[in-house]
Structures are given as C-alpha cells and as structure tokens.
C-alpha cells in the first residue's frame, strides 16, 4: 500500500521530470538538462513533502477526540451528573436538556479547562457562577 507521502513524492518527481523535459526543449537549456532536472526535482519533492506534512497534521487534528467535562450541577434523574465526561456527541436524552437550558452547554468545557471553570463557578459574579445558578433553577423546575 502506498502512503500519502510516497504518492506525493512520486507525483512531484513526475511533475519535475515533465517540467525539466519541457525546459530541455528550449535551445538555451540543451546543455543544462541534468541540472534542470535535478533542481526541478528537488524543488518539487520539497514542496510536495511540505504539502503532505500539512495534510497529515490536518488528518491528525480531525482524528483527535476532544473530551469535554460537564461542570454544572447534576440534572434530574441523573440524566447528566456533575463532572460527567463526553468524548463524542452527547447522548440523545441530554440533548433535550441542552435545548431547554442553554447554560448547560456552556458549562461543558474541555477537560484541560476544568480547574479554571470550577474556580470561576465558586467566584461570585462570574459568568460560570451565574450559569451554574441558572442550571440549578432549571433542575428545581423554576425555569
């Protein structure tokens, strides 16, 4: 099986060869055929390698799974508990709560931001603290 890097390298070499062949057709480059092919080949391979590396990085980013943690209060019937972690989309039964109470979604943060979110929840007047109280009111049935 040919990897993406190998395919790009082969394609770059083919393009370099075609470019060098086109250059050798001009009378002023007849003596420089090898130099033209070498230079064009090196440039094309380097450019293709950079493109492939970007593509591989993009693929890795798409494949990365971002885990989020819910920092708000537990919902009724344990539909979602405080500090539940989700690695993909939230379950269907949680989506209805997200629609009814948007602050729930705001308190679902990347795991790396957990400490900051908890600190903000315990600090009077922060957006996270206000949203936490709104979710508590929703859980109590006040919303």
C-alpha positions in Angstrom: 0.0 0.0 0.0 1.4 3.4 -1.0 1.3 6.1 1.7 0.2 9.6 1.1 3.8 10.8 1.3 5.0 8.3 -1.2 2.3 9.2 -3.6 3.1 12.9 -3.3 6.8 12.2 -3.8 6.1 10.2 -6.9 3.8 12.8 -8.3 6.3 15.5 -7.5 9.1 13.6 -9.2 6.9 13.0 -12.3 6.0 16.7 -12.4 9.6 17.7 -12.1 10.6 15.3 -14.9 7.9 16.8 -17.1 9.0 20.4 -16.2 12.6 19.5 -16.9 11.7 17.8 -20.2 9.8 20.9 -21.3 12.8 23.1 -20.4 15.2 21.0 -22.4 13.1 21.6 -25.5 14.3 25.2 -25.4 17.6 25.6 -27.3 19.3 27.6 -24.4 18.8 24.7 -21.9 20.1 21.8 -24.1 23.4 21.6 -22.1 21.7 22.0 -18.7 19.3 19.1 -18.9 20.7 17.2 -15.9 21.0 20.4 -13.8 17.4 21.4 -14.7 16.0 18.0 -13.8 17.9 17.9 -10.5 16.9 21.4 -9.5 13.3 20.9 -10.5 13.1 17.5 -8.9 14.5 18.8 -5.6 12.1 21.8 -5.5 9.1 19.7 -6.4 9.9 16.9 -3.9 10.4 19.5 -1.1 7.1 21.3 -2.0 5.2 18.0 -2.1 6.7 16.9 1.3 5.5 20.2 2.9 2.0 19.7 1.5 1.9 16.1 2.7 3.0 17.1 6.2 0.3 19.7 6.4 -2.2 17.2 5.2 -1.0 14.6 7.8 -1.3 17.2 10.5 -4.8 18.1 9.4 -5.8 14.4 9.4 -4.4 14.0 12.9 -6.4 17.0 14.1 -9.6 15.6 12.6 -8.9 12.2 14.3 -8.2 13.7 17.7 -11.1 13.3 20.1 -11.8 16.2 22.3 -13.1 15.2 25.7 -15.4 17.7 27.5 -16.5 17.6 31.1 -19.8 18.9 32.4 -19.1 21.3 35.4 -22.7 22.2 36.2 -25.0 20.6 38.8 -26.4 17.2 38.3 -29.7 17.1 36.3 -32.9 15.3 37.4 -32.9 11.5 37.4 -29.1 11.6 36.8 -29.7 12.4 33.2 -26.3 14.1 33.5 -24.2 14.3 36.6 -21.6 16.9 37.5 -18.2 16.0 36.1 -19.5 13.6 33.5 -17.1 13.3 30.6 -18.0 13.0 27.0 -15.6 12.1 24.2 -18.0 12.4 21.4 -21.5 13.8 20.9 -23.7 13.9 24.0 -26.4 11.3 24.4 -29.9 12.0 22.9 -31.5 12.2 26.4 -29.1 15.0 27.3 -29.8 17.0 24.1 -33.3 17.8 25.2 -31.9 19.4 28.4 -29.4 21.4 26.3 -32.3 22.8 24.2 -34.3 23.7 27.3 -31.4 25.2 29.3 -28.6 26.5 27.1 -26.2 27.3 30.1 -25.8 23.5 30.4 -23.8 23.5 27.1 -21.7 26.5 28.3 -20.5 24.5 31.3 -19.3 21.6 29.2 -15.7 22.5 28.9 -12.5 20.8 27.6 -11.0 18.6 30.3 -7.9 20.8 30.4 -10.1 23.8 31.5 -11.8 22.0 34.4 -9.8 23.8 37.2 -10.4 27.2 35.8 -14.1 26.5 35.3 -14.5 25.2 38.9 -12.7 28.3 40.2 -15.0 30.5 38.2 -18.1 28.7 39.4 -17.0 29.4 43.0 -16.3 33.0 42.3 -19.4 35.3 42.8 -20.3 37.3 39.7 -18.5 35.3 37.1 -20.4 34.1 34.0 -19.8 30.4 35.1 -21.3 31.1 38.5 -24.4 32.8 37.1 -24.9 29.9 34.6 -24.4 27.3 37.4 -27.3 29.1 39.3 -29.5 29.1 36.2 -29.0 25.4 35.8 -29.8 24.9 39.5 -33.1 26.8 38.9 -33.8 24.6 35.8 -33.2 21.5 37.9 -35.5 22.7 40.6 -38.2 23.4 37.9 -38.1 27.1 38.3 -37.3 27.7 34.6 
